[in-house]
Amino acid sequence: MSVTNLDPDIAARLKRTPDGLVPAVVQQHDSGEVLMLAWMDDEALHRTLTTREATYWSRSRGEYWVKGATSGNTQRVVSVALDCDGDTLLIQVDQTGAACHTGEHTCFDAGRLL
């Protein structure tokens, strides 16, 4: 993870995990459907706010990724909100194509547990 240009006022409000990450719940802006959960550090959030392209930190690859850069399944960011505790982001997007790496529209397709 790199040095960031995130607005210091926004950065001060974030409560991060010990490895500097904040979970980001990704939701389709017009239907409210939850599409996926991803992780952001300060730089990923800065890039997302600046470009309106959903940019995340890949814990498995140890690098930034712009959703859809290789798959074409893009997320145009409509809004970003921080929860009351400052420890979770809500990213509302206009999803094109599948949101999940499995090719499904949502990552929450494995069936209800309750």
Phi and psi restraints in degrees (range 20) as a CNS / XPLOR table:
assign (resid 1 and name C) (resid 2 and name N)
       (resid 2 and name CA) (resid 2 and name C) 1.0 -113.7 20.0 2
assign (resid 2 and name N) (resid 2 and name CA)
       (resid 2 and name C) (resid 3 and name N) 1.0 175.5 20.0 2
assign (resid 2 and name C) (resid 3 and name N)
       (resid 3 and name CA) (resid 3 and name C) 1.0 -63.9 20.0 2
assign (resid 3 and name N) (resid 3 and name CA)
       (resid 3 and name C) (resid 4 and name N) 1.0 147.1 20.0 2
assign (resid 3 and name C) (resid 4 and name N)
       (resid 4 and name CA) (resid 4 and name C) 1.0 -119.5 20.0 2
assign (resid 4 and name N) (resid 4 and name CA)
       (resid 4 and name C) (resid 5 and name N) 1.0 159.7 20.0 2
assign (resid 4 and name C) (resid 5 and name N)
       (resid 5 and name CA) (resid 5 and name C) 1.0 -110.2 20.0 2
assign (resid 5 and name N) (resid 5 and name CA)
       (resid 5 and name C) (resid 6 and name N) 1.0 17.2 20.0 2
assign (resid 5 and name C) (resid 6 and name N)
       (resid 6 and name CA) (resid 6 and name C) 1.0 -60.7 20.0 2
assign (resid 6 and name N) (resid 6 and name CA)
       (resid 6 and name C) (resid 7 and name N) 1.0 137.9 20.0 2
assign (resid 6 and name C) (resid 7 and name N)
       (resid 7 and name CA) (resid 7 and name C) 1.0 -50.2 20.0 2
assign (resid 7 and name N) (resid 7 and name CA)
       (resid 7 and name C) (resid 8 and name N) 1.0 126.0 20.0 2
assign (resid 7 and name C) (resid 8 and name N)
       (resid 8 and name CA) (resid 8 and name C) 1.0 -58.4 20.0 2
assign (resid 8 and name N) (resid 8 and name CA)
       (resid 8 and name C) (resid 9 and name N) 1.0 -31.4 20.0 2
assign (resid 8 and name C) (resid 9 and name N)
       (resid 9 and name CA) (resid 9 and name C) 1.0 -66.4 20.0 2
assign (resid 9 and name N) (resid 9 and name CA)
       (resid 9 and name C) (resid 10 and name N) 1.0 -38.6 20.0 2
assign (resid 9 and name C) (resid 10 and name N)
       (resid 10 and name CA) (resid 10 and name C) 1.0 -70.8 20.0 2
assign (resid 10 and name N) (resid 10 and name CA)
       (resid 10 and name C) (resid 11 and name N) 1.0 -46.1 20.0 2
assign (resid 10 and name C) (resid 11 and name N)
       (resid 11 and name CA) (resid 11 and name C) 1.0 -57.4 20.0 2
assign (resid 11 and name N) (resid 11 and name CA)
       (resid 11 and name C) (resid 12 and name N) 1.0 -37.9 20.0 2
assign (resid 11 and name C) (resid 12 and name N)
       (resid 12 and name CA) (resid 12 and name C) 1.0 -67.0 20.0 2
assign (resid 12 and name N) (resid 12 and name CA)
       (resid 12 and name C) (resid 13 and name N) 1.0 -23.2 20.0 2
assign (resid 12 and name C) (resid 13 and name N)
       (resid 13 and name CA) (resid 13 and name C) 1.0 -85.8 20.0 2
assign (resid 13 and name N) (resid 13 and name CA)
       (resid 13 and name C) (resid 14 and name N) 1.0 -14.6 20.0 2
assign (resid 13 and name C) (resid 14 and name N)
       (resid 14 and name CA) (resid 14 and name C) 1.0 -81.5 20.0 2
assign (resid 14 and name N) (resid 14 and name CA)
       (resid 14 and name C) (resid 15 and name N) 1.0 136.7 20.0 2
assign (resid 14 and name C) (resid 15 and name N)
       (resid 15 and name CA) (resid 15 and name C) 1.0 -110.0 20.0 2
assign (resid 15 and name N) (resid 15 and name CA)
       (resid 15 and name C) (resid 16 and name N) 1.0 112.5 20.0 2
assign (resid 15 and name C) (resid 16 and name N)
       (resid 16 and name CA) (resid 16 and name C) 1.0 -100.2 20.0 2
assign (resid 16 and name N) (resid 16 and name CA)
       (resid 16 and name C) (resid 17 and name N) 1.0 160.4 20.0 2
assign (resid 16 and name C) (resid 17 and name N)
       (resid 17 and name CA) (resid 17 and name C) 1.0 -69.0 20.0 2
assign (resid 17 and name N) (resid 17 and name CA)
       (resid 17 and name C) (resid 18 and name N) 1.0 168.3 20.0 2
assign (resid 17 and name C) (resid 18 and name N)
       (resid 18 and name CA) (resid 18 and name C) 1.0 -56.7 20.0 2
assign (resid 18 and name N) (resid 18 and name CA)
       (resid 18 and name C) (resid 19 and name N) 1.0 -25.8 20.0 2
assign (resid 18 and name C) (resid 19 and name N)
       (resid 19 and name CA) (resid 19 and name C) 1.0 -92.8 20.0 2
assign (resid 19 and name N) (resid 19 and name CA)
       (resid 19 and name C) (resid 20 and name N) 1.0 13.8 20.0 2
assign (resid 19 and name C) (resid 20 and name N)
       (resid 20 and name CA) (resid 20 and name C) 1.0 85.0 20.0 2
assign (resid 20 and name N) (resid 20 and name CA)
       (resid 20 and name C) (resid 21 and name N) 1.0 17.7 20.0 2
assign (resid 20 and name C) (resid 21 and name N)
       (resid 21 and name CA) (resid 21 and name C) 1.0 -109.4 20.0 2
assign (resid 21 and name N) (resid 21 and name CA)
       (resid 21 and name C) (resid 22 and name N) 1.0 156.9 20.0 2
assign (resid 21 and name C) (resid 22 and name N)
       (resid 22 and name CA) (resid 22 and name C) 1.0 -128.5 20.0 2
assign (resid 22 and name N) (resid 22 and name CA)
       (resid 22 and name C) (resid 23 and name N) 1.0 131.5 20.0 2
assign (resid 22 and name C) (resid 23 and name N)
       (resid 23 and name CA) (resid 23 and name C) 1.0 -69.4 20.0 2
assign (resid 23 and name N) (resid 23 and name CA)
       (resid 23 and name C) (resid 24 and name N) 1.0 143.4 20.0 2
assign (resid 23 and name C) (resid 24 and name N)
       (resid 24 and name CA) (resid 24 and name C) 1.0 -123.7 20.0 2
assign (resid 24 and name N) (resid 24 and name CA)
       (resid 24 and name C) (resid 25 and name N) 1.0 113.0 20.0 2
assign (resid 24 and name C) (resid 25 and name N)
       (resid 25 and name CA) (resid 25 and name C) 1.0 -82.5 20.0 2
assign (resid 25 and name N) (resid 25 and name CA)
       (resid 25 and name C) (resid 26 and name N) 1.0 126.7 20.0 2
assign (resid 25 and name C) (resid 26 and name N)
       (resid 26 and name CA) (resid 26 and name C) 1.0 -108.6 20.0 2
assign (resid 26 and name N) (resid 26 and name CA)
       (resid 26 and name C) (resid 27 and name N) 1.0 126.0 20.0 2
assign (resid 26 and name C) (resid 27 and name N)
       (resid 27 and name CA) (resid 27 and name C) 1.0 -129.0 20.0 2
assign (resid 27 and name N) (resid 27 and name CA)
       (resid 27 and name C) (resid 28 and name N) 1.0 140.0 20.0 2
assign (resid 27 and name C) (resid 28 and name N)
       (resid 28 and name CA) (resid 28 and name C) 1.0 -66.9 20.0 2
assign (resid 28 and name N) (resid 28 and name CA)
       (resid 28 and name C) (resid 29 and name N) 1.0 124.8 20.0 2
assign (resid 28 and name C) (resid 29 and name N)
       (resid 29 and name CA) (resid 29 and name C) 1.0 -63.4 20.0 2
assign (resid 29 and name N) (resid 29 and name CA)
       (resid 29 and name C) (resid 30 and name N) 1.0 -34.0 20.0 2
assign (resid 29 and name C) (resid 30 and name N)
       (resid 30 and name CA) (resid 30 and name C) 1.0 -95.1 20.0 2
assign (resid 30 and name N) (resid 30 and name CA)
       (resid 30 and name C) (resid 31 and name N) 1.0 -24.8 20.0 2
assign (resid 30 and name C) (resid 31 and name N)
       (resid 31 and name CA) (resid 31 and name C) 1.0 -103.9 20.0 2
assign (resid 31 and name N) (resid 31 and name CA)
       (resid 31 and name C) (resid 32 and name N) 1.0 -19.8 20.0 2
assign (resid 31 and name C) (resid 32 and name N)
       (resid 32 and name CA) (resid 32 and name C) 1.0 82.0 20.0 2
assign (resid 32 and name N) (resid 32 and name CA)
       (resid 32 and name C) (resid 33 and name N) 1.0 -0.1 20.0 2
assign (resid 32 and name C) (resid 33 and name N)
       (resid 33 and name CA) (resid 33 and name C) 1.0 -64.4 20.0 2
assign (resid 33 and name N) (resid 33 and name CA)
       (resid 33 and name C) (resid 34 and name N) 1.0 132.0 20.0 2
assign (resid 33 and name C) (resid 34 and name N)
       (resid 34 and name CA) (resid 34 and name C) 1.0 -80.1 20.0 2
assign (resid 34 and name N) (resid 34 and name CA)
       (resid 34 and name C) (resid 35 and name N) 1.0 124.8 20.0 2
assign (resid 34 and name C) (resid 35 and name N)
       (resid 35 and name CA) (resid 35 and name C) 1.0 -97.3 20.0 2
assign (resid 35 and name N) (resid 35 and name CA)
       (resid 35 and name C) (resid 36 and name N) 1.0 -41.9 20.0 2
assign (resid 35 and name C) (resid 36 and name N)
       (resid 36 and name CA) (resid 36 and name C) 1.0 -167.8 20.0 2
assign (resid 36 and name N) (resid 36 and name CA)
       (resid 36 and name C) (resid 37 and name N) 1.0 170.7 20.0 2
assign (resid 36 and name C) (resid 37 and name N)
       (resid 37 and name CA) (resid 37 and name C) 1.0 -121.6 20.0 2
assign (resid 37 and name N) (resid 37 and name CA)
       (resid 37 and name C) (resid 38 and name N) 1.0 133.6 20.0 2
assign (resid 37 and name C) (resid 38 and name N)
       (resid 38 and name CA) (resid 38 and name C) 1.0 -136.5 20.0 2
assign (resid 38 and name N) (resid 38 and name CA)
       (resid 38 and name C) (resid 39 and name N) 1.0 179.4 20.0 2
assign (resid 38 and name C) (resid 39 and name N)
       (resid 39 and name CA) (resid 39 and name C) 1.0 -122.8 20.0 2
assign (resid 39 and name N) (resid 39 and name CA)
       (resid 39 and name C) (resid 40 and name N) 1.0 142.4 20.0 2
assign (resid 39 and name C) (resid 40 and name N)
       (resid 40 and name CA) (resid 40 and name C) 1.0 -131.7 20.0 2
assign (resid 40 and name N) (resid 40 and name CA)
       (resid 40 and name C) (resid 41 and name N) 1.0 142.9 20.0 2
assign (resid 40 and name C) (resid 41 and name N)
       (resid 41 and name CA) (resid 41 and name C) 1.0 -105.3 20.0 2
assign (resid 41 and name N) (resid 41 and name CA)
       (resid 41 and name C) (resid 42 and name N) 1.0 -175.1 20.0 2
assign (resid 41 and name C) (resid 42 and name N)
       (resid 42 and name CA) (resid 42 and name C) 1.0 -58.9 20.0 2
assign (resid 42 and name N) (resid 42 and name CA)
       (resid 42 and name C) (resid 43 and name N) 1.0 -40.9 20.0 2
assign (resid 42 and name C) (resid 43 and name N)
       (resid 43 and name CA) (resid 43 and name C) 1.0 -69.0 20.0 2
assign (resid 43 and name N) (resid 43 and name CA)
       (resid 43 and name C) (resid 44 and name N) 1.0 -40.6 20.0 2
assign (resid 43 and name C) (resid 44 and name N)
       (resid 44 and name CA) (resid 44 and name C) 1.0 -61.5 20.0 2
assign (resid 44 and name N) (resid 44 and name CA)
       (resid 44 and name C) (resid 45 and name N) 1.0 -41.0 20.0 2
assign (resid 44 and name C) (resid 45 and name N)
       (resid 45 and name CA) (resid 45 and name C) 1.0 -65.5 20.0 2
assign (resid 45 and name N) (resid 45 and name CA)
       (resid 45 and name C) (resid 46 and name N) 1.0 -43.2 20.0 2
assign (resid 45 and name C) (resid 46 and name N)
       (resid 46 and name CA) (resid 46 and name C) 1.0 -58.0 20.0 2
assign (resid 46 and name N) (resid 46 and name CA)
       (resid 46 and name C) (resid 47 and name N) 1.0 -47.6 20.0 2
assign (resid 46 and name C) (resid 47 and name N)
       (resid 47 and name CA) (resid 47 and name C) 1.0 -62.0 20.0 2
assign (resid 47 and name N) (resid 47 and name CA)
       (resid 47 and name C) (resid 48 and name N) 1.0 -41.1 20.0 2
assign (resid 47 and name C) (resid 48 and name N)
       (resid 48 and name CA) (resid 48 and name C) 1.0 -63.5 20.0 2
assign (resid 48 and name N) (resid 48 and name CA)
       (resid 48 and name C) (resid 49 and name N) 1.0 -46.6 20.0 2
assign (resid 48 and name C) (resid 49 and name N)
       (resid 49 and name CA) (resid 49 and name C) 1.0 -65.7 20.0 2
assign (resid 49 and name N) (resid 49 and name CA)
       (resid 49 and name C) (resid 50 and name N) 1.0 -33.6 20.0 2
assign (resid 49 and name C) (resid 50 and name N)
       (resid 50 and name CA) (resid 50 and name C) 1.0 -78.2 20.0 2
assign (resid 50 and name N) (resid 50 and name CA)
       (resid 50 and name C) (resid 51 and name N) 1.0 -41.9 20.0 2
assign (resid 50 and name C) (resid 51 and name N)
       (resid 51 and name CA) (resid 51 and name C) 1.0 -100.6 20.0 2
assign (resid 51 and name N) (resid 51 and name CA)
       (resid 51 and name C) (resid 52 and name N) 1.0 -18.3 20.0 2
assign (resid 51 and name C) (resid 52 and name N)
       (resid 52 and name CA) (resid 52 and name C) 1.0 62.9 20.0 2
assign (resid 52 and name N) (resid 52 and name CA)
       (resid 52 and name C) (resid 53 and name N) 1.0 18.4 20.0 2
assign (resid 52 and name C) (resid 53 and name N)
       (resid 53 and name CA) (resid 53 and name C) 1.0 -105.1 20.0 2
assign (resid 53 and name N) (resid 53 and name CA)
       (resid 53 and name C) (resid 54 and name N) 1.0 126.8 20.0 2
assign (resid 53 and name C) (resid 54 and name N)
       (resid 54 and name CA) (resid 54 and name C) 1.0 -63.6 20.0 2
assign (resid 54 and name N) (resid 54 and name CA)
       (resid 54 and name C) (resid 55 and name N) 1.0 117.8 20.0 2
assign (resid 54 and name C) (resid 55 and name N)
       (resid 55 and name CA) (resid 55 and name C) 1.0 -122.1 20.0 2
assign (resid 55 and name N) (resid 55 and name CA)
       (resid 55 and name C) (resid 56 and name N) 1.0 128.9 20.0 2
assign (resid 55 and name C) (resid 56 and name N)
       (resid 56 and name CA) (resid 56 and name C) 1.0 -125.9 20.0 2
assign (resid 56 and name N) (resid 56 and name CA)
       (resid 56 and name C) (resid 57 and name N) 1.0 168.8 20.0 2
assign (resid 56 and name C) (resid 57 and name N)
       (resid 57 and name CA) (resid 57 and name C) 1.0 -103.8 20.0 2
assign (resid 57 and name N) (resid 57 and name CA)
       (resid 57 and name C) (resid 58 and name N) 1.0 121.6 20.0 2
assign (resid 57 and name C) (resid 58 and name N)
       (resid 58 and name CA) (resid 58 and name C) 1.0 -85.8 20.0 2
assign (resid 58 and name N) (resid 58 and name CA)
       (resid 58 and name C) (resid 59 and name N) 1.0 113.1 20.0 2
assign (resid 58 and name C) (resid 59 and name N)
       (resid 59 and name CA) (resid 59 and name C) 1.0 -68.5 20.0 2
assign (resid 59 and name N) (resid 59 and name CA)
       (resid 59 and name C) (resid 60 and name N) 1.0 -34.5 20.0 2
assign (resid 59 and name C) (resid 60 and name N)
       (resid 60 and name CA) (resid 60 and name C) 1.0 -74.3 20.0 2
assign (resid 60 and name N) (resid 60 and name CA)
       (resid 60 and name C) (resid 61 and name N) 1.0 -37.1 20.0 2
assign (resid 60 and name C) (resid 61 and name N)
       (resid 61 and name CA) (resid 61 and name C) 1.0 -95.1 20.0 2
assign (resid 61 and name N) (resid 61 and name CA)
       (resid 61 and name C) (resid 62 and name N) 1.0 -16.3 20.0 2
assign (resid 61 and name C) (resid 62 and name N)
       (resid 62 and name CA) (resid 62 and name C) 1.0 66.0 20.0 2
assign (resid 62 and name N) (resid 62 and name CA)
       (resid 62 and name C) (resid 63 and name N) 1.0 39.8 20.0 2
assign (resid 62 and name C) (resid 63 and name N)
       (resid 63 and name CA) (resid 63 and name C) 1.0 -154.3 20.0 2
assign (resid 63 and name N) (resid 63 and name CA)
       (resid 63 and name C) (resid 64 and name N) 1.0 164.1 20.0 2
assign (resid 63 and name C) (resid 64 and name N)
       (resid 64 and name CA) (resid 64 and name C) 1.0 -76.8 20.0 2
assign (resid 64 and name N) (resid 64 and name CA)
       (resid 64 and name C) (resid 65 and name N) 1.0 148.0 20.0 2
assign (resid 64 and name C) (resid 65 and name N)
       (resid 65 and name CA) (resid 65 and name C) 1.0 -142.4 20.0 2
assign (resid 65 and name N) (resid 65 and name CA)
       (resid 65 and name C) (resid 66 and name N) 1.0 135.9 20.0 2
assign (resid 65 and name C) (resid 66 and name N)
       (resid 66 and name CA) (resid 66 and name C) 1.0 -92.3 20.0 2
assign (resid 66 and name N) (resid 66 and name CA)
       (resid 66 and name C) (resid 67 and name N) 1.0 120.8 20.0 2
assign (resid 66 and name C) (resid 67 and name N)
       (resid 67 and name CA) (resid 67 and name C) 1.0 -57.0 20.0 2
assign (resid 67 and name N) (resid 67 and name CA)
       (resid 67 and name C) (resid 68 and name N) 1.0 122.0 20.0 2
assign (resid 67 and name C) (resid 68 and name N)
       (resid 68 and name CA) (resid 68 and name C) 1.0 93.3 20.0 2
assign (resid 68 and name N) (resid 68 and name CA)
       (resid 68 and name C) (resid 69 and name N) 1.0 -2.7 20.0 2
assign (resid 68 and name C) (resid 69 and name N)
       (resid 69 and name CA) (resid 69 and name C) 1.0 -59.5 20.0 2
assign (resid 69 and name N) (resid 69 and name CA)
       (resid 69 and name C) (resid 70 and name N) 1.0 -35.8 20.0 2
assign (resid 69 and name C) (resid 70 and name N)
       (resid 70 and name CA) (resid 70 and name C) 1.0 -106.8 20.0 2
assign (resid 70 and name N) (resid 70 and name CA)
       (resid 70 and name C) (resid 71 and name N) 1.0 -29.8 20.0 2
assign (resid 70 and name C) (resid 71 and name N)
       (resid 71 and name CA) (resid 71 and name C) 1.0 -89.0 20.0 2
assign (resid 71 and name N) (resid 71 and name CA)
       (resid 71 and name C) (resid 72 and name N) 1.0 -23.8 20.0 2
assign (resid 71 and name C) (resid 72 and name N)
       (resid 72 and name CA) (resid 72 and name C) 1.0 84.9 20.0 2
assign (resid 72 and name N) (resid 72 and name CA)
       (resid 72 and name C) (resid 73 and name N) 1.0 -4.5 20.0 2
assign (resid 72 and name C) (resid 73 and name N)
       (resid 73 and name CA) (resid 73 and name C) 1.0 -88.6 20.0 2
assign (resid 73 and name N) (resid 73 and name CA)
       (resid 73 and name C) (resid 74 and name N) 1.0 82.3 20.0 2
assign (resid 73 and name C) (resid 74 and name N)
       (resid 74 and name CA) (resid 74 and name C) 1.0 -88.6 20.0 2
assign (resid 74 and name N) (resid 74 and name CA)
       (resid 74 and name C) (resid 75 and name N) 1.0 161.6 20.0 2
assign (resid 74 and name C) (resid 75 and name N)
       (resid 75 and name CA) (resid 75 and name C) 1.0 -128.2 20.0 2
assign (resid 75 and name N) (resid 75 and name CA)
       (resid 75 and name C) (resid 76 and name N) 1.0 109.0 20.0 2
assign (resid 75 and name C) (resid 76 and name N)
       (resid 76 and name CA) (resid 76 and name C) 1.0 -86.9 20.0 2
assign (resid 76 and name N) (resid 76 and name CA)
       (resid 76 and name C) (resid 77 and name N) 1.0 122.2 20.0 2
assign (resid 76 and name C) (resid 77 and name N)
       (resid 77 and name CA) (resid 77 and name C) 1.0 -78.3 20.0 2
assign (resid 77 and name N) (resid 77 and name CA)
       (resid 77 and name C) (resid 78 and name N) 1.0 126.2 20.0 2
assign (resid 77 and name C) (resid 78 and name N)
       (resid 78 and name CA) (resid 78 and name C) 1.0 -96.5 20.0 2
assign (resid 78 and name N) (resid 78 and name CA)
       (resid 78 and name C) (resid 79 and name N) 1.0 -42.5 20.0 2
assign (resid 78 and name C) (resid 79 and name N)
       (resid 79 and name CA) (resid 79 and name C) 1.0 -155.1 20.0 2
assign (resid 79 and name N) (resid 79 and name CA)
       (resid 79 and name C) (resid 80 and name N) 1.0 158.0 20.0 2
assign (resid 79 and name C) (resid 80 and name N)
       (resid 80 and name CA) (resid 80 and name C) 1.0 -133.9 20.0 2
assign (resid 80 and name N) (resid 80 and name CA)
       (resid 80 and name C) (resid 81 and name N) 1.0 130.4 20.0 2
assign (resid 80 and name C) (resid 81 and name N)
       (resid 81 and name CA) (resid 81 and name C) 1.0 -131.7 20.0 2
assign (resid 81 and name N) (resid 81 and name CA)
       (resid 81 and name C) (resid 82 and name N) 1.0 150.7 20.0 2
assign (resid 81 and name C) (resid 82 and name N)
       (resid 82 and name CA) (resid 82 and name C) 1.0 -109.2 20.0 2
assign (resid 82 and name N) (resid 82 and name CA)
       (resid 82 and name C) (resid 83 and name N) 1.0 136.3 20.0 2
assign (resid 82 and name C) (resid 83 and name N)
       (resid 83 and name CA) (resid 83 and name C) 1.0 -72.9 20.0 2
assign (resid 83 and name N) (resid 83 and name CA)
       (resid 83 and name C) (resid 84 and name N) 1.0 172.8 20.0 2
assign (resid 83 and name C) (resid 84 and name N)
       (resid 84 and name CA) (resid 84 and name C) 1.0 -62.3 20.0 2
assign (resid 84 and name N) (resid 84 and name CA)
       (resid 84 and name C) (resid 85 and name N) 1.0 -27.0 20.0 2
assign (resid 84 and name C) (resid 85 and name N)
       (resid 85 and name CA) (resid 85 and name C) 1.0 -90.5 20.0 2
assign (resid 85 and name N) (resid 85 and name CA)
       (resid 85 and name C) (resid 86 and name N) 1.0 -10.2 20.0 2
assign (resid 85 and name C) (resid 86 and name N)
       (resid 86 and name CA) (resid 86 and name C) 1.0 76.3 20.0 2
assign (resid 86 and name N) (resid 86 and name CA)
       (resid 86 and name C) (resid 87 and name N) 1.0 15.2 20.0 2
assign (resid 86 and name C) (resid 87 and name N)
       (resid 87 and name CA) (resid 87 and name C) 1.0 -115.1 20.0 2
assign (resid 87 and name N) (resid 87 and name CA)
       (resid 87 and name C) (resid 88 and name N) 1.0 7.2 20.0 2
assign (resid 87 and name C) (resid 88 and name N)
       (resid 88 and name CA) (resid 88 and name C) 1.0 -148.4 20.0 2
assign (resid 88 and name N) (resid 88 and name CA)
       (resid 88 and name C) (resid 89 and name N) 1.0 138.6 20.0 2
assign (resid 88 and name C) (resid 89 and name N)
       (resid 89 and name CA) (resid 89 and name C) 1.0 -103.4 20.0 2
assign (resid 89 and name N) (resid 89 and name CA)
       (resid 89 and name C) (resid 90 and name N) 1.0 146.0 20.0 2
assign (resid 89 and name C) (resid 90 and name N)
       (resid 90 and name CA) (resid 90 and name C) 1.0 -114.5 20.0 2
assign (resid 90 and name N) (resid 90 and name CA)
       (resid 90 and name C) (resid 91 and name N) 1.0 115.2 20.0 2
assign (resid 90 and name C) (resid 91 and name N)
       (resid 91 and name CA) (resid 91 and name C) 1.0 -107.3 20.0 2
assign (resid 91 and name N) (resid 91 and name CA)
       (resid 91 and name C) (resid 92 and name N) 1.0 113.4 20.0 2
assign (resid 91 and name C) (resid 92 and name N)
       (resid 92 and name CA) (resid 92 and name C) 1.0 -95.9 20.0 2
assign (resid 92 and name N) (resid 92 and name CA)
       (resid 92 and name C) (resid 93 and name N) 1.0 129.4 20.0 2
assign (resid 92 and name C) (resid 93 and name N)
       (resid 93 and name CA) (resid 93 and name C) 1.0 -131.1 20.0 2
assign (resid 93 and name N) (resid 93 and name CA)
       (resid 93 and name C) (resid 94 and name N) 1.0 164.2 20.0 2
assign (resid 93 and name C) (resid 94 and name N)
       (resid 94 and name CA) (resid 94 and name C) 1.0 -105.6 20.0 2
assign (resid 94 and name N) (resid 94 and name CA)
       (resid 94 and name C) (resid 95 and name N) 1.0 103.4 20.0 2
assign (resid 94 and name C) (resid 95 and name N)
       (resid 95 and name CA) (resid 95 and name C) 1.0 -82.2 20.0 2
assign (resid 95 and name N) (resid 95 and name CA)
       (resid 95 and name C) (resid 96 and name N) 1.0 132.6 20.0 2
assign (resid 95 and name C) (resid 96 and name N)
       (resid 96 and name CA) (resid 96 and name C) 1.0 -112.6 20.0 2
assign (resid 96 and name N) (resid 96 and name CA)
       (resid 96 and name C) (resid 97 and name N) 1.0 119.9 20.0 2
assign (resid 96 and name C) (resid 97 and name N)
       (resid 97 and name CA) (resid 97 and name C) 1.0 79.3 20.0 2
assign (resid 97 and name N) (resid 97 and name CA)
       (resid 97 and name C) (resid 98 and name N) 1.0 -162.1 20.0 2
assign (resid 97 and name C) (resid 98 and name N)
       (resid 98 and name CA) (resid 98 and name C) 1.0 -73.7 20.0 2
assign (resid 98 and name N) (resid 98 and name CA)
       (resid 98 and name C) (resid 99 and name N) 1.0 142.0 20.0 2
assign (resid 98 and name C) (resid 99 and name N)
       (resid 99 and name CA) (resid 99 and name C) 1.0 -89.4 20.0 2
assign (resid 99 and name N) (resid 99 and name CA)
       (resid 99 and name C) (resid 100 and name N) 1.0 -29.2 20.0 2
assign (resid 99 and name C) (resid 100 and name N)
       (resid 100 and name CA) (resid 100 and name C) 1.0 -90.9 20.0 2
assign (resid 100 and name N) (resid 100 and name CA)
       (resid 100 and name C) (resid 101 and name N) 1.0 147.1 20.0 2
assign (resid 100 and name C) (resid 101 and name N)
       (resid 101 and name CA) (resid 101 and name C) 1.0 -65.3 20.0 2
assign (resid 101 and name N) (resid 101 and name CA)
       (resid 101 and name C) (resid 102 and name N) 1.0 -14.3 20.0 2
assign (resid 101 and name C) (resid 102 and name N)
       (resid 102 and name CA) (resid 102 and name C) 1.0 -80.9 20.0 2
assign (resid 102 and name N) (resid 102 and name CA)
       (resid 102 and name C) (resid 103 and name N) 1.0 -8.7 20.0 2
assign (resid 102 and name C) (resid 103 and name N)
       (resid 103 and name CA) (resid 103 and name C) 1.0 97.2 20.0 2
assign (resid 103 and name N) (resid 103 and name CA)
       (resid 103 and name C) (resid 104 and name N) 1.0 -1.7 20.0 2
assign (resid 103 and name C) (resid 104 and name N)
       (resid 104 and name CA) (resid 104 and name C) 1.0 -83.9 20.0 2
assign (resid 104 and name N) (resid 104 and name CA)
       (resid 104 and name C) (resid 105 and name N) 1.0 157.0 20.0 2
assign (resid 104 and name C) (resid 105 and name N)
       (resid 105 and name CA) (resid 105 and name C) 1.0 -62.6 20.0 2
assign (resid 105 and name N) (resid 105 and name CA)
       (resid 105 and name C) (resid 106 and name N) 1.0 -40.0 20.0 2
assign (resid 105 and name C) (resid 106 and name N)
       (resid 106 and name CA) (resid 106 and name C) 1.0 -127.7 20.0 2
assign (resid 106 and name N) (resid 106 and name CA)
       (resid 106 and name C) (resid 107 and name N) 1.0 151.3 20.0 2
assign (resid 106 and name C) (resid 107 and name N)
       (resid 107 and name CA) (resid 107 and name C) 1.0 -76.4 20.0 2
assign (resid 107 and name N) (resid 107 and name CA)
       (resid 107 and name C) (resid 108 and name N) 1.0 -14.0 20.0 2
assign (resid 107 and name C) (resid 108 and name N)
       (resid 108 and name CA) (resid 108 and name C) 1.0 -96.6 20.0 2
assign (resid 108 and name N) (resid 108 and name CA)
       (resid 108 and name C) (resid 109 and name N) 1.0 60.6 20.0 2
assign (resid 108 and name C) (resid 109 and name N)
       (resid 109 and name CA) (resid 109 and name C) 1.0 -119.3 20.0 2
assign (resid 109 and name N) (resid 109 and name CA)
       (resid 109 and name C) (resid 110 and name N) 1.0 10.9 20.0 2
assign (resid 109 and name C) (resid 110 and name N)
       (resid 110 and name CA) (resid 110 and name C) 1.0 -84.5 20.0 2
assign (resid 110 and name N) (resid 110 and name CA)
       (resid 110 and name C) (resid 111 and name N) 1.0 7.1 20.0 2
assign (resid 110 and name C) (resid 111 and name N)
       (resid 111 and name CA) (resid 111 and name C) 1.0 99.1 20.0 2
assign (resid 111 and name N) (resid 111 and name CA)
       (resid 111 and name C) (resid 112 and name N) 1.0 150.5 20.0 2
assign (resid 111 and name C) (resid 112 and name N)
       (resid 112 and name CA) (resid 112 and name C) 1.0 -75.4 20.0 2
assign (resid 112 and name N) (resid 112 and name CA)
       (resid 112 and name C) (resid 113 and name N) 1.0 144.3 20.0 2
assign (resid 112 and name C) (resid 113 and name N)
       (resid 113 and name CA) (resid 113 and name C) 1.0 -98.2 20.0 2
assign (resid 113 and name N) (resid 113 and name CA)
       (resid 113 and name C) (resid 114 and name N) 1.0 -18.6 20.0 2
